Structures are given as C-alpha cells and as structure tokens.
C-alpha cells in the first residue's frame, strides 16, 4: 500500500474533523511547528528529557521513512498540525515501538486516541504483529488511552519511572 492510500479523515469527540495522513519528506516544518506548540512538560513527557528544540537529525529521521518498516502519521485541522504518531519496527522482528505527540492546546480532545487507533490499523495492515511503547509512569493520560485501546501494561524492572505497554496485532494473537 502506498502512503497516499493511507490518507483519511476522522472526527474528534467534539465533532471537529481532522485529516490523518502519512508524513512525507518536506514535512519537517510541520513537525517543528508542532514541537513549538508543546509545553515544556509535554516535551519532557514525550521525549523523557527537557529538550528545547527538535534537532535537524530528528526531524529528518521522522519525515524520511522507509514505509516498509516504519510509519509516521500527522493529524491536521485546517492545515494546522495538531498531533503525530509513529512506529519503528525493531530490526529482524515484526514488533514496533510507537510514540504519540499532541499539541498542548489540543489535549483532552481525543487526538491521541484517534492517532493511536489509526496507527494500530496501519501497523496491522503492514504486517506488524506487536506494538509497544515506553511511557513515563506519570503520563496518566497516555496510559489511559493505551488501556482504552487494549494495551497490556507491565513494569520495567530496570526503571521504575516508566511503564511498558504492548498490544498484539496479529489475527491469531490480537489482544
């Protein structure tokens, strides 16, 4: 399936329509703008560190994908990027780590839920068997979204500040 075939729209709980599409080379300014509209606390919760700006290396990495092994989806409303979700397949496996970012002034509207729902569908269609994420224990809204979508939660034995969530996607193992 080609990236343009994955473009769709979705409706938030409040009736707002958002466009969901795979990220493309050249979308670096959209990622930079999304980051610029995140609070320092939201940045820390997403990146596990208080970074002040996205590096060129990271924006390039997030926007120039090998669509066979990885995917990033952006959510837009009236051409404003309100969120992004990505997964990167672990080499040699069908297991992929995901991450979600939502613009701070769009929290609580269901953007993260819609992004993760779409990411699950896209990953499943791409043959990914398992999605997993590492989430700071204090990031209760993200943990709640994962719970609502059927992710299983486990403690990380080496780091009590984080939680590992995972969801099996294959038809024979779906949770």
C-alpha positions in Angstrom: 0.0 0.0 0.0 1.3 3.4 -0.9 1.5 6.2 1.7 -1.1 8.3 -0.1 -3.5 5.4 0.1 -3.5 5.8 3.9 -4.9 9.3 3.9 -8.2 9.6 5.8 -10.3 11.9 8.0 -11.6 11.3 11.4 -13.9 13.1 13.8 -13.0 14.1 17.4 -15.4 13.8 20.3 -16.4 17.4 19.9 -17.3 16.9 16.2 -14.1 18.5 14.9 -12.9 16.9 11.7 -9.1 16.2 11.4 -7.1 14.8 8.4 -4.8 11.9 9.1 -2.0 11.2 6.6 1.4 9.7 6.5 4.2 12.1 7.0 6.3 12.9 3.9 9.7 14.3 3.2 9.4 18.0 3.3 7.1 17.9 6.4 9.9 19.0 8.7 8.4 22.5 9.2 5.1 20.8 10.3 7.0 18.8 13.0 8.9 21.9 14.1 5.6 23.9 14.4 4.0 21.0 16.4 7.0 21.0 18.8 6.9 24.8 19.1 3.3 24.4 20.4 4.1 21.9 23.1 4.6 22.9 26.7 8.0 22.1 28.3 6.2 19.5 30.4 4.6 17.8 27.4 8.0 17.7 25.7 9.5 16.1 28.7 6.7 13.5 28.9 7.2 12.7 25.2 11.0 12.7 24.9 11.8 11.9 28.5 14.1 14.9 28.6 13.6 18.7 28.7 14.8 19.4 25.2 14.3 22.9 23.8 14.2 22.3 20.1 14.0 19.5 17.7 17.3 18.7 16.0 17.5 18.6 12.3 18.6 15.0 12.6 15.4 14.1 14.4 13.1 15.9 12.1 14.8 14.3 9.1 14.5 10.9 10.8 10.8 11.4 11.5 10.0 12.6 8.0 12.1 10.4 5.7 10.8 7.0 6.3 11.2 3.5 5.0 7.5 2.8 4.7 8.1 -0.9 4.7 9.5 -0.8 8.3 8.2 2.4 9.8 5.4 4.9 9.7 4.6 8.3 11.0 1.1 9.9 10.7 0.2 13.5 11.3 -3.1 14.9 12.3 -4.1 18.2 10.9 -7.1 20.6 11.3 -7.3 23.4 8.8 -3.6 22.8 7.8 -2.5 23.2 11.5 -0.7 20.1 12.7 -2.3 19.0 16.0 -0.5 15.7 16.5 1.7 13.0 15.2 2.2 9.3 15.8 4.9 6.9 14.6 6.1 3.4 14.8 9.5 2.0 14.1 9.9 -1.8 13.6 12.6 -3.5 15.6 15.2 -4.9 13.2 14.6 -8.5 12.3 11.2 -8.7 14.0 7.6 -7.8 13.5 7.5 -5.8 16.7 7.4 -2.0 16.5 7.8 0.8 19.1 5.3 3.6 18.9 5.2 7.2 20.1 2.5 9.8 20.1 2.8 13.6 20.2 -0.2 16.0 20.7 -0.1 19.8 20.6 -0.6 21.1 24.1 -3.6 23.2 23.3 -5.3 20.2 21.8 -5.0 17.9 24.8 -8.2 16.2 26.0 -10.0 16.3 22.7 -9.2 12.7 21.5 -6.4 13.5 19.1 -4.0 11.0 20.7 -6.7 8.3 20.8 -7.5 8.8 17.1 -3.8 8.8 16.2 -3.1 5.6 18.1 -6.2 3.9 16.7 -5.1 4.8 13.1 -1.5 3.7 13.9 -2.8 0.3 15.1 -4.8 -0.2 11.9 -1.9 0.8 9.6 0.6 -1.3 11.6 -1.7 -4.3 11.4 -2.2 -3.9 7.7 1.6 -3.6 7.3 2.2 -7.0 9.0 3.3 -5.7 12.4 2.5 -8.3 15.0 3.0 -6.2 18.1 3.1 -2.5 19.0 4.8 -1.5 22.2 5.6 1.8 23.9 7.7 3.0 26.8 5.7 5.6 28.8 6.6 7.6 31.8 4.6 6.3 34.7 3.3 9.9 35.5 1.9 10.2 31.9 -1.6 9.1 33.1 -3.5 10.4 30.0 -1.3 8.4 27.6 -1.6 5.3 29.8 -5.4 5.7 29.9 -5.5 5.9 26.1 -3.4 2.7 25.9 -5.7 1.0 28.4 -8.8 2.0 26.5 -7.3 0.5 23.3 -6.5 -2.8 24.9 -2.7 -2.5 25.6 -1.3 -4.6 28.3 0.8 -2.8 30.9 3.9 -4.1 32.6 6.5 -2.7 34.9 10.0 -2.1 33.6 12.2 -3.9 36.1 15.3 -1.7 35.3 13.5 1.6 35.5 10.6 2.2 38.0 9.8 5.6 36.3 8.5 4.0 33.1 5.8 1.6 32.1 5.9 -0.7 29.0 2.7 -1.1 27.1 2.1 -3.7 24.4 -0.7 -4.8 22.1 -0.6 -7.9 20.0 -2.0 -7.1 16.5 -1.8 -10.4 14.5 -5.2 -12.1 13.9 -4.2 -15.1 15.9 -2.7 -13.2 18.8 -4.8 -9.9 18.9 -5.5 -8.6 22.4 
